[in-house]
């Protein structure tokens, strides 16, 4: 059984799309694995940054709740 041949959107190389291939269906295995390694290099946040992000998210939720559920008189 022949596998479909696809062209990678990153490096424009042709590759066979096989079942169980890691990554995206429009990227070759080499380009898919390089993206997964880059995603693990996220910056660690300290407690103050996490608290400020949580407060901002709470303010967003409150604003959306007020916009969605306020009664027009």
mmCIF file as gemmi writes it, N, C-alpha and C atoms, coordinates in Angstrom:
data_model
loop_
_atom_site.group_PDB
_atom_site.id
_atom_site.type_symbol
_atom_site.label_atom_id
_atom_site.label_alt_id
_atom_site.label_comp_id
_atom_site.label_asym_id
_atom_site.label_entity_id
_atom_site.label_seq_id
_atom_site.pdbx_PDB_ins_code
_atom_site.Cartn_x
_atom_site.Cartn_y
_atom_site.Cartn_z
_atom_site.occupancy
_atom_site.B_iso_or_equiv
_atom_site.pdbx_formal_charge
_atom_site.auth_seq_id
_atom_site.auth_asym_id
_atom_site.pdbx_PDB_model_num
ATOM 1 N N . UNK Axp A 1 ? 0.836 -1.17 0 1 0 ? 1 A 1
ATOM 2 C CA . UNK Axp A 1 ? 0 0 0 1 0 ? 1 A 1
ATOM 3 C C . UNK Axp A 1 ? 0.889 1.243 0 1 0 ? 1 A 1
ATOM 4 N N . UNK Axp A 2 ? 0.651 2.129 -0.923 1 0 ? 2 A 1
ATOM 5 C CA . UNK Axp A 2 ? 1.445 3.348 -1.018 1 0 ? 2 A 1
ATOM 6 C C . UNK Axp A 2 ? 0.83 4.433 -0.149 1 0 ? 2 A 1
ATOM 7 N N . UNK Axp A 3 ? 1.68 5.144 0.551 1 0 ? 3 A 1
ATOM 8 C CA . UNK Axp A 3 ? 1.216 6.251 1.388 1 0 ? 3 A 1
ATOM 9 C C . UNK Axp A 3 ? 1.14 7.516 0.541 1 0 ? 3 A 1
ATOM 10 N N . UNK Axp A 4 ? 0.209 8.427 0.857 1 0 ? 4 A 1
ATOM 11 C CA . UNK Axp A 4 ? 0.116 9.669 0.08 1 0 ? 4 A 1
ATOM 12 C C . UNK Axp A 4 ? 1.371 10.52 0.263 1 0 ? 4 A 1
ATOM 13 N N . UNK Axp A 5 ? 1.786 11.165 -0.813 1 0 ? 5 A 1
ATOM 14 C CA . UNK Axp A 5 ? 2.947 12.036 -0.782 1 0 ? 5 A 1
ATOM 15 C C . UNK Axp A 5 ? 2.476 13.461 -0.556 1 0 ? 5 A 1
ATOM 16 N N . UNK Axp A 6 ? 3.064 14.103 0.428 1 0 ? 6 A 1
ATOM 17 C CA . UNK Axp A 6 ? 2.722 15.479 0.779 1 0 ? 6 A 1
ATOM 18 C C . UNK Axp A 6 ? 3.96 16.35 0.641 1 0 ? 6 A 1
ATOM 19 N N . UNK Axp A 7 ? 3.746 17.661 0.586 1 0 ? 7 A 1
ATOM 20 C CA . UNK Axp A 7 ? 4.845 18.618 0.556 1 0 ? 7 A 1
ATOM 21 C C . UNK Axp A 7 ? 4.827 19.401 1.86 1 0 ? 7 A 1
ATOM 22 N N . UNK Axp A 8 ? 5.978 19.484 2.505 1 0 ? 8 A 1
ATOM 23 C CA . UNK Axp A 8 ? 6.101 20.175 3.782 1 0 ? 8 A 1
ATOM 24 C C . UNK Axp A 8 ? 5.919 21.669 3.571 1 0 ? 8 A 1
ATOM 25 N N . UNK Axp A 9 ? 5.127 22.31 4.429 1 0 ? 9 A 1
ATOM 26 C CA . UNK Axp A 9 ? 4.894 23.744 4.299 1 0 ? 9 A 1
ATOM 27 C C . UNK Axp A 9 ? 6.065 24.562 4.833 1 0 ? 9 A 1
ATOM 28 N N . UNK Axp A 10 ? 6.954 23.947 5.605 1 0 ? 10 A 1
ATOM 29 C CA . UNK Axp A 10 ? 8.087 24.674 6.179 1 0 ? 10 A 1
ATOM 30 C C . UNK Axp A 10 ? 9.298 24.612 5.255 1 0 ? 10 A 1
ATOM 31 N N . UNK Axp A 11 ? 9.734 23.389 4.928 1 0 ? 11 A 1
ATOM 32 C CA . UNK Axp A 11 ? 10.958 23.24 4.131 1 0 ? 11 A 1
ATOM 33 C C . UNK Axp A 11 ? 10.683 22.881 2.675 1 0 ? 11 A 1
ATOM 34 N N . UNK Axp A 12 ? 9.418 22.661 2.314 1 0 ? 12 A 1
ATOM 35 C CA . UNK Axp A 12 ? 8.979 22.346 0.956 1 0 ? 12 A 1
ATOM 36 C C . UNK Axp A 12 ? 9.586 21.063 0.393 1 0 ? 12 A 1
ATOM 37 N N . UNK Axp A 13 ? 9.947 20.132 1.277 1 0 ? 13 A 1
ATOM 38 C CA . UNK Axp A 13 ? 10.419 18.812 0.87 1 0 ? 13 A 1
ATOM 39 C C . UNK Axp A 13 ? 9.217 17.876 0.783 1 0 ? 13 A 1
ATOM 40 N N . UNK Axp A 14 ? 9.27 16.89 -0.09 1 0 ? 14 A 1
ATOM 41 C CA . UNK Axp A 14 ? 8.201 15.903 -0.175 1 0 ? 14 A 1
ATOM 42 C C . UNK Axp A 14 ? 8.46 14.782 0.829 1 0 ? 14 A 1
ATOM 43 N N . UNK Axp A 15 ? 7.381 14.281 1.422 1 0 ? 15 A 1
ATOM 44 C CA . UNK Axp A 15 ? 7.479 13.176 2.371 1 0 ? 15 A 1
ATOM 45 C C . UNK Axp A 15 ? 6.219 12.338 2.273 1 0 ? 15 A 1
ATOM 46 N N . UNK Axp A 16 ? 6.31 11.096 2.763 1 0 ? 16 A 1
ATOM 47 C CA . UNK Axp A 16 ? 5.153 10.204 2.774 1 0 ? 16 A 1
ATOM 48 C C . UNK Axp A 16 ? 4.404 10.387 4.084 1 0 ? 16 A 1
ATOM 49 N N . UNK Axp A 17 ? 3.113 10.573 3.98 1 0 ? 17 A 1
ATOM 50 C CA . UNK Axp A 17 ? 2.263 10.725 5.159 1 0 ? 17 A 1
ATOM 51 C C . UNK Axp A 17 ? 1.871 9.334 5.649 1 0 ? 17 A 1
ATOM 52 N N . UNK Axp A 18 ? 2.501 8.906 6.743 1 0 ? 18 A 1
ATOM 53 C CA . UNK Axp A 18 ? 2.263 7.572 7.289 1 0 ? 18 A 1
ATOM 54 C C . UNK Axp A 18 ? 1.411 7.666 8.547 1 0 ? 18 A 1
ATOM 55 N N . UNK Axp A 19 ? 0.623 6.634 8.821 1 0 ? 19 A 1
ATOM 56 C CA . UNK Axp A 19 ? -0.169 6.635 10.051 1 0 ? 19 A 1
ATOM 57 C C . UNK Axp A 19 ? 0.745 6.64 11.277 1 0 ? 19 A 1
ATOM 58 N N . UNK Axp A 20 ? 0.356 7.388 12.277 1 0 ? 20 A 1
ATOM 59 C CA . UNK Axp A 20 ? 1.128 7.442 13.511 1 0 ? 20 A 1
ATOM 60 C C . UNK Axp A 20 ? 2.304 8.387 13.439 1 0 ? 20 A 1
ATOM 61 N N . UNK Axp A 21 ? 2.405 9.199 12.38 1 0 ? 21 A 1
ATOM 62 C CA . UNK Axp A 21 ? 3.501 10.151 12.254 1 0 ? 21 A 1
ATOM 63 C C . UNK Axp A 21 ? 3.311 11.243 13.294 1 0 ? 21 A 1
ATOM 64 N N . UNK Axp A 22 ? 4.363 11.581 14.057 1 0 ? 22 A 1
ATOM 65 C CA . UNK Axp A 22 ? 4.212 12.657 15.036 1 0 ? 22 A 1
ATOM 66 C C . UNK Axp A 22 ? 4.135 14.017 14.349 1 0 ? 22 A 1
ATOM 67 N N . UNK Axp A 23 ? 3.441 14.944 14.955 1 0 ? 23 A 1
ATOM 68 C CA . UNK Axp A 23 ? 3.389 16.3 14.428 1 0 ? 23 A 1
ATOM 69 C C . UNK Axp A 23 ? 2.204 16.539 13.519 1 0 ? 23 A 1
ATOM 70 N N . UNK Axp A 24 ? 2.347 17.529 12.652 1 0 ? 24 A 1
ATOM 71 C CA . UNK Axp A 24 ? 1.267 17.957 11.773 1 0 ? 24 A 1
ATOM 72 C C . UNK Axp A 24 ? 1.268 17.163 10.474 1 0 ? 24 A 1
ATOM 73 N N . UNK Axp A 25 ? 0.11 17.062 9.84 1 0 ? 25 A 1
ATOM 74 C CA . UNK Axp A 25 ? -0.015 16.301 8.599 1 0 ? 25 A 1
ATOM 75 C C . UNK Axp A 25 ? 0.561 17.054 7.411 1 0 ? 25 A 1
ATOM 76 N N . UNK Axp A 26 ? 0.794 18.359 7.538 1 0 ? 26 A 1
ATOM 77 C CA . UNK Axp A 26 ? 1.345 19.113 6.418 1 0 ? 26 A 1
ATOM 78 C C . UNK Axp A 26 ? 2.818 19.463 6.62 1 0 ? 26 A 1
ATOM 79 N N . UNK Axp A 27 ? 3.471 18.817 7.604 1 0 ? 27 A 1
ATOM 80 C CA . UNK Axp A 27 ? 4.898 19.033 7.864 1 0 ? 27 A 1
ATOM 81 C C . UNK Axp A 27 ? 5.632 17.7 7.892 1 0 ? 27 A 1
ATOM 82 N N . UNK Axp A 28 ? 6.86 17.721 7.417 1 0 ? 28 A 1
ATOM 83 C CA . UNK Axp A 28 ? 7.671 16.497 7.426 1 0 ? 28 A 1
ATOM 84 C C . UNK Axp A 28 ? 8.066 16.175 8.874 1 0 ? 28 A 1
ATOM 85 N N . UNK Axp A 29 ? 8.479 14.946 9.152 1 0 ? 29 A 1
ATOM 86 C CA . UNK Axp A 29 ? 8.824 14.576 10.53 1 0 ? 29 A 1
ATOM 87 C C . UNK Axp A 29 ? 9.943 15.432 11.128 1 0 ? 29 A 1
ATOM 88 N N . UNK Axp A 30 ? 10.919 15.863 10.321 1 0 ? 30 A 1
ATOM 89 C CA . UNK Axp A 30 ? 12.01 16.678 10.842 1 0 ? 30 A 1
ATOM 90 C C . UNK Axp A 30 ? 11.511 18.043 11.313 1 0 ? 30 A 1
ATOM 91 N N . UNK Axp A 31 ? 10.632 18.658 10.53 1 0 ? 31 A 1
ATOM 92 C CA . UNK Axp A 31 ? 10.095 19.974 10.913 1 0 ? 31 A 1
ATOM 93 C C . UNK Axp A 31 ? 9.12 19.85 12.081 1 0 ? 31 A 1
ATOM 94 N N . UNK Axp A 32 ? 8.394 18.756 12.169 1 0 ? 32 A 1
ATOM 95 C CA . UNK Axp A 32 ? 7.45 18.56 13.269 1 0 ? 32 A 1
ATOM 96 C C . UNK Axp A 32 ? 8.182 18.387 14.586 1 0 ? 32 A 1
ATOM 97 N N . UNK Axp A 33 ? 9.286 17.652 14.594 1 0 ? 33 A 1
ATOM 98 C CA . UNK Axp A 33 ? 10.008 17.428 15.842 1 0 ? 33 A 1
ATOM 99 C C . UNK Axp A 33 ? 10.74 18.679 16.295 1 0 ? 33 A 1
ATOM 100 N N . UNK Axp A 34 ? 11.176 19.531 15.393 1 0 ? 34 A 1
ATOM 101 C CA . UNK Axp A 34 ? 11.858 20.754 15.813 1 0 ? 34 A 1
ATOM 102 C C . UNK Axp A 34 ? 10.886 21.692 16.5 1 0 ? 34 A 1
ATOM 103 N N . UNK Axp A 35 ? 9.608 21.721 16.094 1 0 ? 35 A 1
ATOM 104 C CA . UNK Axp A 35 ? 8.603 22.556 16.75 1 0 ? 35 A 1
ATOM 105 C C . UNK Axp A 35 ? 8.309 22.059 18.156 1 0 ? 35 A 1
ATOM 106 N N . UNK Axp A 36 ? 8.27 20.766 18.343 1 0 ? 36 A 1
ATOM 107 C CA . UNK Axp A 36 ? 7.949 20.235 19.663 1 0 ? 36 A 1
ATOM 108 C C . UNK Axp A 36 ? 9.083 20.504 20.649 1 0 ? 36 A 1
ATOM 109 N N . UNK Axp A 37 ? 10.331 20.56 20.175 1 0 ? 37 A 1
ATOM 110 C CA . UNK Axp A 37 ? 11.444 20.888 21.063 1 0 ? 37 A 1
ATOM 111 C C . UNK Axp A 37 ? 11.412 22.36 21.453 1 0 ? 37 A 1
ATOM 112 N N . UNK Axp A 38 ? 11.024 23.248 20.541 1 0 ? 38 A 1
ATOM 113 C CA . UNK Axp A 38 ? 10.976 24.679 20.829 1 0 ? 38 A 1
ATOM 114 C C . UNK Axp A 38 ? 9.878 25.01 21.82 1 0 ? 38 A 1
ATOM 115 N N . UNK Axp A 39 ? 8.797 24.255 21.837 1 0 ? 39 A 1
ATOM 116 C CA . UNK Axp A 39 ? 7.672 24.542 22.723 1 0 ? 39 A 1
ATOM 117 C C . UNK Axp A 39 ? 8.038 24.305 24.184 1 0 ? 39 A 1
ATOM 118 N N . UNK Axp A 40 ? 9.006 23.482 24.476 1 0 ? 40 A 1
ATOM 119 C CA . UNK Axp A 40 ? 9.396 23.182 25.842 1 0 ? 40 A 1
ATOM 120 C C . UNK Axp A 40 ? 10.292 24.223 26.465 1 0 ? 40 A 1
ATOM 121 N N . UNK Axp A 41 ? 10.709 25.24 25.741 1 0 ? 41 A 1
ATOM 122 C CA . UNK Axp A 41 ? 11.629 26.239 26.255 1 0 ? 41 A 1
ATOM 123 C C . UNK Axp A 41 ? 10.914 27.471 26.779 1 0 ? 41 A 1
ATOM 124 N N . UNK Axp A 42 ? 9.748 27.287 27.365 1 0 ? 42 A 1
ATOM 125 C CA . UNK Axp A 42 ? 8.997 28.434 27.863 1 0 ? 42 A 1
ATOM 126 C C . UNK Axp A 42 ? 9.638 28.968 29.14 1 0 ? 42 A 1
ATOM 127 N N . UNK Axp A 43 ? 9.446 30.263 29.36 1 0 ? 43 A 1
ATOM 128 C CA . UNK Axp A 43 ? 10.031 30.934 30.512 1 0 ? 43 A 1
ATOM 129 C C . UNK Axp A 43 ? 9.243 30.603 31.766 1 0 ? 43 A 1
ATOM 130 N N . UNK Axp A 44 ? 9.922 30.359 32.853 1 0 ? 44 A 1
ATOM 131 C CA . UNK Axp A 44 ? 9.27 30.1 34.136 1 0 ? 44 A 1
ATOM 132 C C . UNK Axp A 44 ? 8.823 31.43 34.724 1 0 ? 44 A 1
ATOM 133 N N . UNK Axp A 45 ? 7.618 31.438 35.312 1 0 ? 45 A 1
ATOM 134 C CA . UNK Axp A 45 ? 7.08 32.653 35.917 1 0 ? 45 A 1
ATOM 135 C C . UNK Axp A 45 ? 7.212 32.569 37.43 1 0 ? 45 A 1
ATOM 136 N N . UNK Axp A 46 ? 7.452 33.725 38.05 1 0 ? 46 A 1
ATOM 137 C CA . UNK Axp A 46 ? 7.474 33.744 39.502 1 0 ? 46 A 1
ATOM 138 C C . UNK Axp A 46 ? 6.064 34.015 40.027 1 0 ? 46 A 1
ATOM 139 N N . UNK Axp A 47 ? 5.919 34.015 41.337 1 0 ? 47 A 1
ATOM 140 C CA . UNK Axp A 47 ? 4.594 34.127 41.951 1 0 ? 47 A 1
ATOM 141 C C . UNK Axp A 47 ? 3.928 35.463 41.627 1 0 ? 47 A 1
ATOM 142 N N . UNK Axp A 48 ? 4.706 36.525 41.572 1 0 ? 48 A 1
ATOM 143 C CA . UNK Axp A 48 ? 4.128 37.846 41.296 1 0 ? 48 A 1
ATOM 144 C C . UNK Axp A 48 ? 3.559 37.917 39.879 1 0 ? 48 A 1
ATOM 145 N N . UNK Axp A 49 ? 4.258 37.333 38.907 1 0 ? 49 A 1
ATOM 146 C CA . UNK Axp A 49 ? 3.765 37.318 37.521 1 0 ? 49 A 1
ATOM 147 C C . UNK Axp A 49 ? 2.489 36.488 37.411 1 0 ? 49 A 1
ATOM 148 N N . UNK Axp A 50 ? 2.471 35.322 38.061 1 0 ? 50 A 1
ATOM 149 C CA . UNK Axp A 50 ? 1.269 34.482 38.033 1 0 ? 50 A 1
ATOM 150 C C . UNK Axp A 50 ? 0.082 35.193 38.665 1 0 ? 50 A 1
ATOM 151 N N . UNK Axp A 51 ? 0.334 35.928 39.769 1 0 ? 51 A 1
ATOM 152 C CA . UNK Axp A 51 ? -0.736 36.65 40.446 1 0 ? 51 A 1
ATOM 153 C C . UNK Axp A 51 ? -1.279 37.766 39.557 1 0 ? 51 A 1
ATOM 154 N N . UNK Axp A 52 ? -0.399 38.49 38.883 1 0 ? 52 A 1
ATOM 155 C CA . UNK Axp A 52 ? -0.871 39.585 38.028 1 0 ? 52 A 1
ATOM 156 C C . UNK Axp A 52 ? -1.655 39.049 36.83 1 0 ? 52 A 1
ATOM 157 N N . UNK Axp A 53 ? -1.238 37.922 36.294 1 0 ? 53 A 1
ATOM 158 C CA . UNK Axp A 53 ? -1.971 37.31 35.179 1 0 ? 53 A 1
ATOM 159 C C . UNK Axp A 53 ? -3.333 36.826 35.655 1 0 ? 53 A 1
ATOM 160 N N . UNK Axp A 54 ? -3.391 36.231 36.849 1 0 ? 54 A 1
ATOM 161 C CA . UNK Axp A 54 ? -4.666 35.759 37.393 1 0 ? 54 A 1
ATOM 162 C C . UNK Axp A 54 ? -5.614 36.927 37.643 1 0 ? 54 A 1
ATOM 163 N N . UNK Axp A 55 ? -5.091 38.045 38.154 1 0 ? 55 A 1
ATOM 164 C CA . UNK Axp A 55 ? -5.932 39.218 38.383 1 0 ? 55 A 1
ATOM 165 C C . UNK Axp A 55 ? -6.453 39.793 37.072 1 0 ? 55 A 1
ATOM 166 N N . UNK Axp A 56 ? -5.604 39.825 36.056 1 0 ? 56 A 1
ATOM 167 C CA . UNK Axp A 56 ? -6.041 40.332 34.747 1 0 ? 56 A 1
ATOM 168 C C . UNK Axp A 56 ? -7.117 39.428 34.158 1 0 ? 56 A 1
ATOM 169 N N . UNK Axp A 57 ? -6.95 38.123 34.296 1 0 ? 57 A 1
ATOM 170 C CA . UNK Axp A 57 ? -7.963 37.191 33.79 1 0 ? 57 A 1
ATOM 171 C C . UNK Axp A 57 ? -9.283 37.346 34.541 1 0 ? 57 A 1
ATOM 172 N N . UNK Axp A 58 ? -9.202 37.579 35.847 1 0 ? 58 A 1
ATOM 173 C CA . UNK Axp A 58 ? -10.421 37.776 36.628 1 0 ? 58 A 1
ATOM 174 C C . UNK Axp A 58 ? -11.141 39.057 36.193 1 0 ? 58 A 1
ATOM 175 N N . UNK Axp A 59 ? -10.379 40.104 35.937 1 0 ? 59 A 1
ATOM 176 C CA . UNK Axp A 59 ? -10.981 41.36 35.473 1 0 ? 59 A 1
ATOM 177 C C . UNK Axp A 59 ? -11.626 41.168 34.103 1 0 ? 59 A 1
ATOM 178 N N . UNK Axp A 60 ? -10.997 40.396 33.226 1 0 ? 60 A 1
ATOM 179 C CA . UNK Axp A 60 ? -11.585 40.108 31.912 1 0 ? 60 A 1
ATOM 180 C C . UNK Axp A 60 ? -12.892 39.341 32.054 1 0 ? 60 A 1
ATOM 181 N N . UNK Axp A 61 ? -12.892 38.33 32.923 1 0 ? 61 A 1
ATOM 182 C CA . UNK Axp A 61 ? -14.114 37.546 33.14 1 0 ? 61 A 1
ATOM 183 C C . UNK Axp A 61 ? -15.239 38.419 33.683 1 0 ? 61 A 1
ATOM 184 N N . UNK Axp A 62 ? -14.917 39.294 34.64 1 0 ? 62 A 1
ATOM 185 C CA . UNK Axp A 62 ? -15.933 40.187 35.194 1 0 ? 62 A 1
ATOM 186 C C . UNK Axp A 62 ? -16.476 41.123 34.129 1 0 ? 62 A 1
ATOM 187 N N . UNK Axp A 63 ? -15.606 41.671 33.299 1 0 ? 63 A 1
ATOM 188 C CA . UNK Axp A 63 ? -16.052 42.583 32.251 1 0 ? 63 A 1
ATOM 189 C C . UNK Axp A 63 ? -16.948 41.861 31.249 1 0 ? 63 A 1
ATOM 190 N N . UNK Axp A 64 ? -16.57 40.669 30.857 1 0 ? 64 A 1
ATOM 191 C CA . UNK Axp A 64 ? -17.393 39.902 29.906 1 0 ? 64 A 1
ATOM 192 C C . UNK Axp A 64 ? -18.731 39.541 30.534 1 0 ? 64 A 1
ATOM 193 N N . UNK Axp A 65 ? -18.725 39.158 31.807 1 0 ? 65 A 1
ATOM 194 C CA . UNK Axp A 65 ? -19.971 38.818 32.494 1 0 ? 65 A 1
ATOM 195 C C . UNK Axp A 65 ? -20.887 40.039 32.545 1 0 ? 65 A 1
ATOM 196 N N . UNK Axp A 66 ? -20.322 41.205 32.847 1 0 ? 66 A 1
ATOM 197 C CA . UNK Axp A 66 ? -21.129 42.429 32.901 1 0 ? 66 A 1
ATOM 198 C C . UNK Axp A 66 ? -21.686 42.772 31.531 1 0 ? 66 A 1
ATOM 199 N N . UNK Axp A 67 ? -20.889 42.603 30.485 1 0 ? 67 A 1
ATOM 200 C CA . UNK Axp A 67 ? -21.37 42.913 29.143 1 0 ? 67 A 1
ATOM 201 C C . UNK Axp A 67 ? -22.447 41.949 28.681 1 0 ? 67 A 1
ATOM 202 N N . UNK Axp A 68 ? -22.295 40.681 29.01 1 0 ? 68 A 1
ATOM 203 C CA . UNK Axp A 68 ? -23.23 39.676 28.529 1 0 ? 68 A 1
ATOM 204 C C . UNK Axp A 68 ? -24.532 39.647 29.303 1 0 ? 68 A 1
ATOM 205 N N . UNK Axp A 69 ? -24.472 39.857 30.611 1 0 ? 69 A 1
ATOM 206 C CA . UNK Axp A 69 ? -25.636 39.613 31.449 1 0 ? 69 A 1
ATOM 207 C C . UNK Axp A 69 ? -26.242 40.86 32.078 1 0 ? 69 A 1
ATOM 208 N N . UNK Axp A 70 ? -25.79 42.047 31.703 1 0 ? 70 A 1
ATOM 209 C CA . UNK Axp A 70 ? -26.388 43.248 32.306 1 0 ? 70 A 1
ATOM 210 C C . UNK Axp A 70 ? -27.797 43.454 31.753 1 0 ? 70 A 1
ATOM 211 N N . UNK Axp A 71 ? -28.637 44.013 32.566 1 0 ? 71 A 1
ATOM 212 C CA . UNK Axp A 71 ? -30.016 44.267 32.148 1 0 ? 71 A 1
ATOM 213 C C . UNK Axp A 71 ? -30.101 45.672 31.594 1 0 ? 71 A 1
ATOM 214 N N . UNK Axp A 72 ? -30.667 45.774 30.395 1 0 ? 72 A 1
ATOM 215 C CA . UNK Axp A 72 ? -30.896 47.096 29.819 1 0 ? 72 A 1
ATOM 216 C C . UNK Axp A 72 ? -32.215 47.643 30.328 1 0 ? 72 A 1
ATOM 217 N N . UNK Axp A 73 ? -32.175 48.776 30.954 1 0 ? 73 A 1
ATOM 218 C CA . UNK Axp A 73 ? -33.386 49.344 31.557 1 0 ? 73 A 1
ATOM 219 C C . UNK Axp A 73 ? -34.25 50.045 30.561 1 0 ? 73 A 1
